[in-house]
């Protein structure tokens, strides 16, 4: 049973998957394919590649193409914060919804809500920047097989 759907669901759905992926990359100490990462985090490889692409654009991971390719961390786990992971996957996960014509009042309300949500999101990112992947890893116990 996947633990990715338990508990608080704040932020983009890709956030938890991205954190899991970064933790597994840090734990491996090397390069892992998207299929290997997807298997570890209980996700589909295609979805995982999209998440990893967002992390790559943000400079958190790097990819190596080819048959023996995969992803590896560009920096140490100590240098990667939850805040930057959140920002990376949120930027690339915005989906365009159909615009509903609510008139001038509705447009102003939408603008104000966007401002408020943007401020809340920035505060979330600032808070998450306090935690590194190393700190998260130290809070859990890895089971070796």
C-alpha positions in Angstrom: 0.0 0.0 0.0 1.4 3.4 -1.0 2.0 6.0 1.8 2.0 8.9 -0.7 -1.7 9.5 -0.2 -1.7 9.5 3.6 -1.8 12.6 5.8 -1.8 16.2 4.8 -2.0 17.0 1.1 -0.6 20.5 0.8 1.0 21.6 -2.4 1.1 20.1 -5.8 0.7 16.3 -5.9 4.1 16.0 -7.4 5.8 17.4 -4.3 5.7 14.2 -2.2 6.8 12.1 -5.2 9.6 14.5 -5.9 10.8 14.4 -2.3 10.7 10.6 -2.3 12.7 10.5 -5.5 15.4 12.9 -4.1 15.6 10.8 -0.9 16.1 7.6 -2.9 18.7 9.3 -5.1 20.5 10.6 -2.0 20.3 7.1 -0.4 21.7 5.4 -3.5 24.6 7.8 -3.8 24.6 7.4 -7.5 22.5 7.3 -10.6 19.1 5.7 -10.9 16.8 5.3 -13.9 13.3 6.8 -13.9 11.9 3.2 -13.8 13.9 2.4 -10.7 12.9 5.6 -9.0 9.2 5.1 -10.0 9.3 1.6 -8.6 10.7 2.9 -5.3 8.2 5.7 -4.9 5.2 3.6 -6.2 4.6 5.8 -9.3 4.5 5.4 -13.1 7.8 5.9 -15.0 6.3 8.4 -17.4 5.0 10.5 -14.5 8.3 10.1 -12.8 10.2 11.4 -15.9 8.0 14.6 -15.8 8.8 15.2 -12.2 12.5 14.5 -12.8 12.4 17.0 -15.7 11.1 19.7 -13.4 13.8 18.9 -10.9 16.4 19.0 -13.6 15.3 22.4 -14.9 15.6 23.6 -11.3 19.2 22.4 -11.1 18.4 19.8 -8.4 19.1 16.7 -10.4 20.9 16.0 -13.6 20.1 13.3 -16.2 22.4 11.2 -18.4 20.8 9.8 -21.5 21.2 6.4 -23.1 20.8 2.8 -22.1 22.9 3.1 -19.0 21.5 6.6 -18.2 19.4 7.9 -15.3 19.3 10.7 -12.8 21.7 11.8 -10.1 21.8 14.7 -7.6 23.6 17.8 -8.7 24.3 18.7 -5.1 24.5 17.0 -1.8 21.3 16.2 0.2 22.5 18.7 2.8 22.3 21.4 0.1 18.8 20.6 -1.2 15.8 22.1 0.6 12.2 21.0 0.6 11.4 24.6 -0.4 13.3 24.4 -3.7 11.8 21.0 -4.5 8.3 22.4 -3.9 9.0 25.5 -6.1 10.5 23.2 -8.8 7.5 20.9 -9.2 4.9 23.5 -8.6 6.2 25.7 -11.4 5.9 22.8 -13.9 2.6 21.4 -12.6 0.2 24.3 -13.2 -2.6 23.2 -15.4 -4.7 25.7 -17.3 -8.4 25.5 -16.4 -11.1 26.9 -18.5 -11.7 30.6 -18.0 -15.2 31.3 -16.7 -16.6 34.8 -17.5 -17.7 36.1 -14.1 -17.7 39.7 -15.1 -15.6 42.6 -13.7 -16.3 41.7 -10.1 -15.4 38.1 -10.7 -12.2 39.1 -12.4 -11.2 41.3 -9.5 -12.0 38.5 -7.1 -9.8 36.1 -9.1 -6.9 38.6 -9.1 -7.2 39.1 -5.3 -7.4 35.4 -4.7 -4.3 34.8 -6.9 -2.4 37.4 -4.8 -3.4 35.8 -1.5 -2.6 32.3 -2.8 0.7 33.4 -4.2 1.6 35.0 -0.8 0.6 31.8 1.0 2.6 29.7 -1.4 5.7 31.9 -0.9 5.4 31.5 2.8 5.1 27.7 2.4 8.2 27.7 0.3 10.1 29.9 2.8 9.1 27.5 5.6 10.1 24.4 3.6 13.5 25.9 2.9 14.3 25.3 6.6 14.5 21.6 5.9 17.2 19.8 3.9 16.9 16.3 2.4 19.6 15.2 5.0 17.3 16.3 7.8 14.3 14.5 6.4 16.4 11.4 5.9 17.6 11.6 9.5 14.0 11.5 10.7 13.2 8.2 9.1 14.8 4.7 9.3 15.7 3.0 6.1 15.3 -0.7 5.9 18.0 -2.5 3.9 17.2 -5.6 2.0 
